[in-house]
Amino acid sequence: MRTGSSRPNAFTSSRRRIGSVASTLSFRAPIRIFWCLSVEPLLLALIEGLLILSRRRTQVSERAKCHSVEGVCIEGRASATPSIDVFITLLSMGVEGYKKLLADRKELLKYLGECLSRVGEKHGERLLSTRKNQISLALSLSTIQDEALASSASSESDMTQLGSMLFTRFVSGTRVVTSGKSNTIGSHTFKNWGSHSDNYPCSYLTAAAAIGLTKPEVDSFVKRLDKTIERFKRRHEQRV
C-alpha cells in the first residue's frame, strides 16, 4: 500500500543537510513523502508561502494547483504572490548573499547560546543541552518557577505569564513550556503539553536562530529577556 505523507517544517532548510536528507527519505521511504517548508524563516519572504519538495514531479504539480481552505483542497485558488516574493528576494540576495546568511546564522546560534547562558547564570538557570538541534535553544526555568511557587498566590500555570510578558515587549517566537502540564484532545491525553517529552524534568523557554537574524537583534532580545525575568520575579515577590 502506498500512502502520502506531508512533513511541515519551519526551519529545516536553514541547515545544509536538507538536500541530502530529503533525497534519502524520498528514495528509501516505503511511502510517498514530500516536505512542506515555510518560506518566511527560510527565504525572508511572507509567511503565507511554502516550498514543497518531492522526488515525484506529479506530487508537486498536484499540490501547486490547490489552495487549502479549512483543511479542504480547492483547485485554482492558489496565489502567485508568494512565488513573486521569493523570486524578488532571491534576486536581491543572489547565491553568495544567501550562503552568507546561512553562515551568519550558524555563528549567531553560538552567540545566542553564550548570551542565554549569561542570563541564565544571573538568574540561577542554565542553557539546556540540545546538541542535535542546530536551530533552537532552550533555557531552564526551574529556579524562577520555584521562586514563583513560593508565593501562595502562584501556580505552575503562572510560568506561561513570562511568555506573555515577553510578547507584550515585542519579543515574538519565544515559547514557555511548563513541566507537568497536560492537555486532552479527544480520547488522547498529551503529557507535558507543548514539550517533546512526556517526562521532561523542568519548565523551559525556547529561542531560535533563524536565517536573517542579526547580532543587534540577539543583543536586544537578551536585554529584554533579562529585564522581563526581573520584572516577573518582582511581581511574585510582591505577592508574598
N, C-alpha and C positions, 0 to 999 in steps of 0.2 A: 504494500500500500504506500502511495506517495502522497504526502500531505504538505501543505505550505506552512512556513514559519516565518514570522516577522520579528526582527530584533531591533527595537528602538534604542538608540544610543546617542546621548548628547555630546560626549566628549571624546569618544574613542579615536576618531580620526586625527585628533591632535597628536597621537602617538604614531611614530613612523612604521610600526609593525602592522598597522591596519590593513595594508595591502596584502601582506603575506598571510595574515590570519584569516581574512575574508576569503582569499583564494583557496587556502587549505580546507576551510569548512565547506565551501561550495563544492569541492571535488570529493571530499571524504564523507560528508554527512549523508545519512540514508534518507533525508527529507529534502525537499526543495526549500532552500533557505535564502533569504535576502535581508539586507541590512538597511535600516532607516536611520539616517543621521541628520540631526538638526543643523541647519546652515548658520544659525545665529552665533553659537560659540565657536564654530569651526572656520567660517569664512567672513565673519564680521558683517553678515547681512541680516535682514529682518527675520524674526523667529517664525514667521508664517511658512517658510520654505523648508524642504528637507531633501536629502540626497538618498537615492535608492541604489544600492549596489547588489548586483546579482550576476552569476555566470551565464544566466539564460536571458537573452535579449527579449524574449516574449514576456517574461515576468515584468521587466522594467516597462515595456510598452503598455501592458495591460493596466498597470498602476498609474502610469503617466497620464492616461486618459480619464482617470477618475478623480473625483473630489469627494471627500468624506463629510457627510452631514449627519451628526448624531449617530455615528457608527455605521451609516449606510453609504455604500459607494455609489455615487451618481455620476454617470459618464457625461463628459462635455462641460463640467463646471470648474475645472482646474484653472487657476490664474497663471498668467505668464510673468507676473510681477517678480516673484522670487528668482526666476531664471535670469531676468534682466538685471536684478540687483546683484546677483552673484557674478554675472558676466562683467558688469561695470567694476565691481570690487576687485576681481582678479586682474582685469586690465590695468587698473590703477596701481596694484601692488607688483605685478609681474612675478615670475618664478622665483627670482632671488629675494624679492621682498617677502613673499610668503614663507620661504625657507628661513629667512631671518626671524620672522615672527615665531616660528616653531622653535628655533634655537633659543630665542629670548625667553619663551615660555618655560623651557626646561631649566634655565638658570634662575628664573624668578620663582620657580617652585621651591628651589633650595633656599632662596632668600626669604620667601614666605614662611617656610618651616623654621628658620632661625628666628624670625620676628615673633612668631607664635610661641616658640619655646621661651623667649624672654618674658613675654606677657604671662605665660603660664607659670613660670617660676615666681614671678612677682605675686601671684595670687594663689600660690600653693598647688598649682596644676601642672600637667605635663603634656607634651606632644605625644600622641599615641603612635605606636609603631604600625605603619601601614606600608610596608616596603613594596608590596605588589601593586599598590595604587599610585601611579605616577601623575595623577591629576588632582586628586583631593587630599586634604589633610584634616586631621581631627584633633581637637584639644579637649582633654578631660575636664569634667565639671564637678568632680567628686567633692572637693573641699568647699567649693561655693555652694553646692547643694546641701552639704552637711550644716553649713552655717545658716542657710535659709531655713532648714528644718528645725533649727534650734529655736526659732520663733514659733510660738504656739499658734499663730495665725497662718502659718505656712503649710504647704503640702507639696508633694512631688510635682504636681501639675504646674506649680508656680515657676518651675525652671523654664518652661516654654515662654514665660514673660520676657526672658532675656532676649530671645529671638525677636519678639515683638518690639522690644525697645531698640534693638539694632535696626529693624526695618524703618521705624519712625525717624531714625537718624540717618536715613538714606543709605543703609547698608543692605543690599539685596543679595540673594544667592546663598547666604549662610543658613544653616539649619540646626536647630537644637533637638537632639534625640534624648528623650527621658527614659532611663533604665527602669524596667519593671512595668511599664505601661502596656496594656493590651487593648486590642480592638477587635470586635467581632463583626464579620461581614458574611451574611447568610448563615451557613452552618459551620463556618471556619473561624477559629479564633487565632489572631496573629499576636504572638508573644513579642514583647519588646517592640511595639509598633513603631515603624519608621527606621528600625535598625536592620542590619544584615545578619543578625544573630539572635537566636532565642534567649541566649544566656549571657549577653554581654555584661560585664561586671560594673559598668559605670555609665552615667549620662555623659554626653559629649556634644561638642559644637563642631560643625564641618565648615571648611572653606576650600574653594577650588582655584587653581591657577589655569584659567582658560586662555586660549590664544588671544592676543591683543592686550593682555594685561601689561601694565607699566609699573615701574618701581615707585613713582609718586602715588599711584593708586594703592599699592601694598602699604606704603607708609601711612596714608590717610586711613585705610581700613584698620590697621593695627592700633593707631592712635584712638580712633573712635571705639574700637573694641575694649581697650583698656579703660577708657572713661566710662563706658556703658557698664562694664563689670563693677567698677567702683560705685556707680550710681545704684546699681542693682543691690549690692551689698549694704549700702547705707539705708536703702529703702526698707530692707528687712531688719536691720539693726534698730530702726526707729519703732518697730512693732514689739520689740522685746519689753 
